[in-house]
Every structure is written in structure tokens, then in C-alpha cells.
Amino acid sequence: MYKNSLLKKFKTTDLYVDNFPYIIIENALDEKFYNQLCSDFPKLESFTNDINIKENVRYDIAKENYKENSAAWKEFLEYHSSFEFFQSVISIFNNEIIKSKNDNLLNLLSRNNLKTGFVKKDFREKKIDIWHDIGININTKVSENKPTVRTPHLDNPNKIYGGLFYMKNPRDKCKGGDLELFKFKNKKKYMGHSVPTRFIQKISQADYKENNLVIFLNSNDSIHGVTQRSATDFSRRFLYFQASCNEVKMHEASSNQVSKAEKFLFKVKRKLYSFI
């Protein structure tokens, strides 16, 4: 295993499976290497050329678009978009994948010539089986408390797993920006891929803090969302990585939708909330 793998310190006690499979690893990277990544973290102008940057907006630098000269970042991004890292994640969730009885996923993972890659064009042109990408990301500063950047939801059904690695600036004293994990109270109902809060309750949280990792296997139950962030002059810094395949369907949210009337009321409430 690569010496600076995000999974280097993984222990079986970091794996949770009661509601859906996920791991949380605090201080995932060795302090020296983590500090080097922080020192070389791209400046705001590397993310966008926009003159008028809006607040609480997400900007990304995908692995294929990383052009800076940091040796630490280059090797880190290279490994975490590799087939080896993909296999490492799958091995952690392997028992839960078998229990899921998702034949399409099981057949995919059993192939001897399985190909992953981080270039999205290759995925669109079917040159690779799995799009396995990692990106450096920010949500821009907020001058006052803002609504969450992402309410409770499931990821797209062709996404096998998703992961977040938080890199909060030590000078950033804001509260929030955490990843909340949920379970259904009783019946499962979706609004697109979103999940109305009345159907769910919180089960865990991956704090937005330095050197904190969370990875989850996508499923009908893998509900997650981001908490509201308090006012701060600092961007919310994180890495996001995922593995997707068009041959796989990880959940059936489309078959358990709320009524049209409920969708309409939800949209009205969300619109009103955005003006508060």
C-alpha cells in the first residue's frame, strides 16, 4: 500500500454497517504529509477566474485538471485515482457488497480485465469500465449563516461509493459544514434523490475538521447531507472521490417517490427558506 494512503490507518472498528456501510477515520494521514498537502493547497485563483465570486459556492479541481507543481499533491492524487486504491476501498466493503446481492456489481467486480480511470472522456467513450476520480474542492466563504450546501440525499445510482476527506484550515473557527448520516424512521420515500427530513433521523456525523475521512457504500439507505456553516472568511476545504459505472445500479430511489403534491410543497418551502 502507498505510504500516504488515506486507508493506511484503517481498522475494522472504523467500519459501521448497522444502517448502511461507511467508515470514518480521524487523522487519516501522518501529520507531516498532511501538513505538506495543506501548505500546498491550491489558492482560490486556481479554482476559478471569476471576478465576482459568490458565497457558499463549490469549485473543483479534478485530478485530470491539476496543473500545479506540488510533488506531494501529484503523487497523492495519482494514487487515490488508481485501480489499487479502488481495490482497497472495495475490499473494506466486500462483505457488505456480497450481502447486497447486487448481481450487476458482483459480476462487474469479478472481471479479470476490469479497467478504471480518472479521465471522464474515457468513461463517456467506454474506454474504461469505472470512472474513478478524485478532486480538490472548496465551498467559498460565508459572511453570515447560510443554508446547507446539500440537504439529505442519495448519490446517483451508478455511483458505487463516495468519499470525503476534510482539510479544515486551523484558523477557521466556523461551526458546521459537517457530513451528517441518516436512517429512515419507517417507510422509505424519496424526492428525486433527495429525502424529506420527516422520514429520517440522524445516526452519525463526520465532522468538518482537519485530516478527517469518511467513505460510504452507495445504497437505498446511504442518506447523507451537509450541515449549515456559520460565518467565516475561509473556504471549506475538502477532497471528494468516487467510483461510478453505468452498468451498475446501487439504489432504487426512483421507484419510491413522494406524491406530486408533496414535491410541490417541498419546493415552495425550500424557495421561501432561501430568502430567509
C-alpha positions as semicolon CSV with decimal commas, in nm:
position;residue;x (nm);y (nm);z (nm)
1;M;0,000;0,000;0,000
2;Y;0,113;0,354;-0,081
3;K;0,273;0,503;0,231
4;N;0,039;0,805;0,226
5;S;-0,283;0,619;0,152
6;L;-0,595;0,756;0,318
7;L;-0,664;0,398;0,425
8;K;-0,323;0,332;0,580
9;K;-0,461;0,359;0,935
10;F;-0,790;0,177;0,871
11;K;-0,902;-0,059;1,148
12;T;-1,205;-0,288;1,146
13;T;-1,354;-0,075;1,425
14;D;-1,370;0,217;1,177
15;L;-1,632;0,028;0,973
16;Y;-2,003;0,075;1,051
17;V;-2,268;-0,145;0,890
18;D;-2,585;-0,127;1,104
19;N;-2,776;0,110;0,875
20;F;-2,552;0,133;0,569
21;P;-2,180;0,066;0,520
22;Y;-1,943;0,354;0,591
23;I;-1,608;0,424;0,753
24;I;-1,480;0,726;0,945
25;I;-1,106;0,764;1,010
26;E;-0,979;1,057;1,215
27;N;-0,622;1,177;1,149
28;A;-0,611;0,954;0,843
29;L;-0,276;1,085;0,717
30;D;0,053;1,117;0,902
31;E;0,087;1,470;1,037
32;K;0,397;1,563;0,836
33;F;0,250;1,467;0,499
34;Y;-0,089;1,617;0,584
35;N;0,078;1,948;0,670
36;Q;0,261;1,939;0,336
37;L;-0,070;1,899;0,149
38;C;-0,215;2,188;0,349
39;S;0,087;2,407;0,273
40;D;0,049;2,331;-0,099
41;F;-0,332;2,355;-0,106
42;P;-0,432;2,549;-0,421
43;K;-0,515;2,918;-0,383
44;L;-0,862;3,048;-0,468
45;E;-0,746;3,177;-0,807
46;S;-0,651;2,820;-0,904
47;F;-1,015;2,719;-0,873
48;T;-1,177;3,000;-1,069
49;N;-1,110;3,309;-1,278
50;D;-1,442;3,464;-1,173
51;I;-1,411;3,824;-1,060
52;N;-1,734;3,829;-0,860
53;I;-1,720;3,510;-0,656
54;K;-2,047;3,422;-0,486
55;E;-2,061;3,297;-0,132
56;N;-2,103;2,931;-0,036
57;V;-2,036;2,812;-0,392
58;R;-1,846;2,495;-0,474
59;Y;-1,541;2,494;-0,703
60;D;-1,344;2,184;-0,803
61;I;-1,008;2,088;-0,948
62;A;-1,038;1,736;-1,086
63;K;-0,731;1,515;-1,090
64;E;-0,705;1,538;-1,470
65;N;-0,706;1,921;-1,445
66;Y;-0,447;1,959;-1,168
67;K;-0,164;2,169;-1,315
68;E;0,030;2,289;-1,012
69;N;0,384;2,184;-0,918
70;S;0,339;2,025;-0,577
71;A;0,506;1,683;-0,579
72;A;0,307;1,584;-0,271
73;W;-0,025;1,660;-0,437
74;K;0,072;1,494;-0,766
75;E;0,163;1,162;-0,606
76;F;-0,135;1,176;-0,369
77;L;-0,388;1,239;-0,648
78;E;-0,225;0,977;-0,870
79;Y;-0,258;0,704;-0,610
80;H;-0,610;0,792;-0,497
81;S;-0,741;0,774;-0,854
82;S;-0,566;0,440;-0,916
83;F;-0,701;0,086;-0,953
84;E;-0,505;-0,012;-0,641
85;F;-0,691;0,240;-0,424
86;F;-1,022;0,134;-0,580
87;Q;-0,947;-0,225;-0,482
88;S;-0,857;-0,115;-0,129
89;V;-1,196;0,053;-0,082
90;I;-1,385;-0,242;-0,230
91;S;-1,201;-0,485;0,000
92;I;-1,322;-0,290;0,306
93;F;-1,684;-0,314;0,193
94;N;-1,655;-0,660;0,038
95;N;-1,872;-0,847;0,289
96;E;-2,149;-0,589;0,260
97;I;-2,127;-0,598;-0,120
98;I;-2,176;-0,976;-0,112
99;K;-2,471;-0,941;0,127
100;S;-2,632;-0,681;-0,102
101;K;-2,684;-0,948;-0,371
102;N;-2,639;-0,679;-0,635
103;D;-2,563;-0,913;-0,925
104;N;-2,455;-0,639;-1,165
105;L;-2,199;-0,508;-0,915
106;L;-2,077;-0,856;-0,822
107;N;-2,035;-0,951;-1,187
108;L;-1,851;-0,626;-1,258
109;L;-1,607;-0,676;-0,973
110;S;-1,538;-1,036;-1,075
111;R;-1,395;-0,938;-1,413
112;N;-1,028;-1,013;-1,468
113;N;-0,979;-0,723;-1,709
114;L;-1,164;-0,455;-1,514
115;K;-1,042;-0,107;-1,610
116;T;-1,067;0,209;-1,401
117;G;-0,958;0,560;-1,493
118;F;-0,994;0,923;-1,386
119;V;-1,049;1,083;-1,729
120;K;-1,422;1,145;-1,773
121;K;-1,399;1,148;-2,154
122;D;-1,262;0,793;-2,145
123;F;-1,562;0,691;-1,936
124;R;-1,809;0,852;-2,177
125;E;-1,639;0,680;-2,470
126;K;-1,645;0,345;-2,283
127;K;-1,267;0,307;-2,286
128;I;-1,282;0,228;-1,913
129;D;-1,538;0,037;-1,706
130;I;-1,528;0,258;-1,396
131;W;-1,476;0,631;-1,367
132;H;-1,262;0,660;-1,053
133;D;-1,191;1,025;-0,986
134;I;-1,061;1,245;-0,708
135;G;-1,082;1,623;-0,691
136;I;-0,965;1,909;-0,470
137;N;-1,270;2,111;-0,368
138;I;-1,382;2,421;-0,184
139;N;-1,705;2,588;-0,078
140;T;-1,637;2,962;-0,073
141;K;-1,657;3,181;0,236
142;V;-1,983;3,289;0,401
143;S;-2,044;3,629;0,560
144;E;-2,349;3,510;0,752
145;N;-2,509;3,180;0,838
146;K;-2,612;3,017;0,511
147;P;-2,843;2,726;0,431
148;T;-2,670;2,393;0,383
149;V;-2,494;2,335;0,051
150;R;-2,654;1,989;0,037
151;T;-2,970;1,861;0,207
152;P;-3,018;1,488;0,289
153;H;-2,998;1,278;-0,028
154;L;-2,868;0,970;-0,203
155;D;-2,596;0,989;-0,466
156;N;-2,663;0,889;-0,827
157;P;-2,747;0,518;-0,853
158;N;-2,449;0,443;-1,080
159;K;-2,207;0,560;-0,810
160;I;-2,056;0,263;-0,625
161;Y;-1,906;0,460;-0,340
162;G;-1,821;0,817;-0,244
163;G;-1,566;0,965;-0,006
164;L;-1,480;1,296;0,156
165;F;-1,152;1,399;0,315
166;Y;-1,178;1,718;0,518
167;M;-0,890;1,966;0,539
168;K;-1,024;2,249;0,754
169;N;-0,792;2,546;0,788
170;P;-0,675;2,553;1,154
171;R;-0,750;2,927;1,164
172;D;-1,109;2,869;1,053
173;K;-1,328;2,885;1,365
174;C;-1,662;2,835;1,190
175;K;-1,913;2,576;1,305
176;G;-2,088;2,335;1,070
177;G;-2,000;2,206;0,727
178;D;-2,013;1,852;0,871
179;L;-2,141;1,545;0,689
180;E;-2,448;1,405;0,861
181;L;-2,556;1,043;0,810
182;F;-2,919;0,935;0,845
183;K;-3,150;0,635;0,856
184;F;-3,517;0,601;0,769
185;K;-3,762;0,612;1,059
186;N;-4,010;0,378;0,894
187;K;-4,113;0,387;0,529
188;K;-3,863;0,479;0,259
189;K;-3,965;0,779;0,049
190;Y;-3,757;0,992;-0,186
191;M;-3,798;1,317;-0,375
192;G;-3,579;1,255;-0,676
193;H;-3,260;1,158;-0,493
194;S;-3,339;1,388;-0,200
195;V;-3,503;1,261;0,117
196;P;-3,753;1,478;0,312
197;T;-3,632;1,520;0,670
198;R;-3,961;1,399;0,822
199;F;-3,880;1,046;0,702
200;I;-3,533;1,023;0,857
201;Q;-3,329;1,059;1,175
202;K;-2,961;1,127;1,225
203;I;-2,736;0,833;1,316
204;S;-2,384;0,973;1,289
205;Q;-2,167;1,261;1,173
206;A;-1,826;1,309;1,013
207;D;-1,704;1,641;1,149
208;Y;-1,563;1,905;0,919
209;K;-1,218;1,924;1,075
210;E;-0,856;1,866;0,990
211;N;-0,745;1,530;0,848
212;N;-1,085;1,358;0,873
213;L;-1,201;1,088;0,629
214;V;-1,543;0,937;0,555
215;I;-1,627;0,684;0,282
216;F;-1,967;0,521;0,225
217;L;-2,100;0,248;0,001
218;N;-2,397;0,372;-0,203
219;S;-2,731;0,201;-0,136
220;N;-3,104;0,262;-0,079
221;D;-3,014;0,365;0,276
222;S;-2,697;0,573;0,228
223;I;-2,858;0,906;0,317
224;H;-2,622;1,194;0,386
225;G;-2,621;1,573;0,387
226;V;-2,407;1,872;0,485
227;T;-2,484;2,094;0,784
228;Q;-2,518;2,471;0,769
229;R;-2,190;2,660;0,808
230;S;-2,153;2,970;1,027
231;A;-1,997;3,294;0,902
232;T;-1,630;3,265;0,807
233;D;-1,374;3,424;0,577
234;F;-1,230;3,080;0,500
235;S;-1,331;2,836;0,229
236;R;-1,447;2,490;0,327
237;R;-1,163;2,268;0,203
238;F;-1,208;1,903;0,114
239;L;-1,131;1,625;-0,129
240;Y;-1,408;1,429;-0,295
241;F;-1,354;1,094;-0,463
242;Q;-1,591;0,839;-0,612
243;A;-1,624;0,535;-0,836
244;S;-1,904;0,518;-1,094
245;C;-2,015;0,263;-1,353
246;N;-2,309;0,284;-1,593
247;E;-2,362;-0,093;-1,572
248;V;-2,442;-0,075;-1,201
249;K;-2,748;0,047;-1,013
250;M;-2,683;0,089;-0,643
251;H;-3,029;0,202;-0,533
252;E;-3,396;0,210;-0,639
253;A;-3,497;0,557;-0,521
254;S;-3,687;0,624;-0,846
255;S;-3,946;0,359;-0,753
256;N;-4,030;0,507;-0,411
257;Q;-4,113;0,871;-0,480
258;V;-4,338;1,101;-0,276
259;S;-4,657;1,234;-0,435
260;K;-4,660;1,529;-0,676
261;A;-4,840;1,742;-0,416
262;E;-4,567;1,672;-0,159
263;K;-4,299;1,760;-0,415
264;F;-4,468;2,092;-0,486
265;L;-4,495;2,185;-0,117
266;F;-4,133;2,087;-0,060
267;K;-4,016;2,315;-0,343
268;V;-4,224;2,606;-0,211
269;K;-4,079;2,567;0,141
270;R;-3,724;2,544;0,004
271;K;-3,778;2,860;-0,205
272;L;-3,911;3,052;0,096
273;Y;-3,620;2,929;0,309
274;S;-3,369;3,061;0,056
275;F;-3,499;3,416;0,116
276;I;-3,465;3,399;0,493
